[in-house]
């Protein structure tokens, strides 16, 4: 099967936009699915305008999460456009959307309606707050969800303000959760012949991602607090200031701590009753961190990282993004791939992190131009000729390049 995508033969009808949904469908496309991205003829996905930076009129934001897709523009407000969606759904395996709750019901494009037309269809709805509850109809972006769902309260310096994560992490996690759930539903569909509905909300994805912090609160009842770059339950596990710049050090067990003490020329610290075990080090955090900080301030960060790595201790320089892509390990992994784009030239994209030995993910298509594949998809899947598509275009139902 080498060279054939794991999801070869799976067709996805994608009515999502912005990040969570497009990230999910990009992953499905990387794995070989044929993703048909349906966009509004008037401007398309919101992220097409989210910039700078732009490359030949295409936003870097859009380019980053929309490869391996075909763009079809359909006016969902038009009854003829709604009928096109219903017809396309009959020819697809997965349907995904992230519209405000109730929107698709009014258009008769809701998941139950589409699954009645195609019982094999796996449908997926993404929303900010889920299908129930008093916030059901509220709009939500990653930033406000990071605030409401607790992530900001545990992010940032202990004496500073709550801070969001530097990327829209909740959107990304929601896309990952949705991808996993869709793959599970496809497996059941292949076994039973029946599709089902998948529902994932940003709020639930964020709460699930609180992981040990959520568990710690549920067990203890205590309110988690911000520790900056330190860890609430492991010491030393934080950023230290070297002579020239900061670096990160993660000591996860007593054996590693003893190695660290030996490296620093203070093997007696690992036998000190205040630091002998991790709970002891947590209880005496301030004393130990002061001792370590005094040591680390005497040499440059690169020297410390070199010595710590040689001793097998997890550590790293705190790289800027440009330094990340220049890093020898990142280069060795071949993380960036250049893909030919019809107007932007060769564009660099971050490759899929999945590595499947027999069915590796590939970038087969560059991120599409708005409406680039309207004619092809409507002809291929619905049998519409050029004259038929032209009539739809003149009626404002679709647009083409």
Secondary structure as UniProt FT lines:
FT   TURN            2..3
FT   TURN            6..9
FT   STRAND          11..15
FT   TURN            18..19
FT   HELIX           20..30
FT   TURN            31..32
FT   STRAND          34..39
FT   TURN            41..43
FT   HELIX           46..49
FT   STRAND          54..55
FT   TURN            56..57
FT   STRAND          58..59
FT   HELIX           60..65
FT   STRAND          69..74
FT   TURN            76..77
FT   HELIX           79..90
FT   STRAND          94..97
FT   TURN            101..102
FT   HELIX           103..106
FT   TURN            107..108
FT   HELIX           111..117
FT   TURN            119..120
FT   STRAND          122..127
FT   TURN            134..137
FT   HELIX           142..148
FT   HELIX           152..154
FT   TURN            158..159
FT   HELIX           169..192
FT   STRAND          197..201
FT   HELIX           202..209
FT   HELIX           211..220
FT   TURN            228..229
FT   STRAND          237..241
FT   STRAND          246..250
FT   HELIX           254..263
FT   TURN            264..265
FT   HELIX           267..271
FT   TURN            273..275
FT   HELIX           278..283
FT   HELIX           285..296
FT   TURN            297..298
FT   HELIX           301..310
FT   TURN            311..312
FT   STRAND          314..317
FT   HELIX           321..326
FT   HELIX           328..333
FT   STRAND          336..341
FT   TURN            342..344
FT   STRAND          345..350
FT   TURN            370..373
FT   HELIX           374..382
FT   HELIX           386..394
FT   TURN            395..396
FT   STRAND          398..399
//
